[in-house]
Amino acid sequence: MTQASDPRHDAPSPLSSDELASLRRELEKERDELLEHAHVVDDDENASSATHGQGETEHTANEIERRVNAVLEANADHALHEIVAALARTDDGTYGYCETCAQPIMRERLLAIPAARFCVNCQQNGAARR
Ligand SMILES: [Zn+2]
């Protein structure tokens, strides 16, 4: 009768693959939106705007990576940084674990903040120090 739904229990609650997939989609969407709104001085602006008319949906992986890097170079603290890092973690299987204490991050927290990289405890400790 004692389910581990009590947050104080802090039981590992791994994300289902469905949840992981939908969080990943959300992160990709956020990334794309940030890229849309990012203003980056881009040497290749002329080249890319030439094809912009027809190929709106043609976002190749290389193109995305190039734009991500350009944005990150321009703004090291950009929110995009968190999102790209989170996406990388979904690739290498460390997504959903706190970077500081390596404990699983609560599902509710990830669903609310898909790019979260710390558990609540570490986040609070870190935030208190700054
Ligand atoms: Zn932690």
Boltz pocket constraint, residues with backbone or C-beta under 6 A from the ligand:
constraints:
  - pocket:
      binder: B
      contacts: [[A, 98], [A, 99], [A, 100], [A, 101], [A, 102], [A, 103], [A, 118], [A, 119], [A, 120], [A, 121], [A, 122], [A, 123]]
      max_distance: 6.0
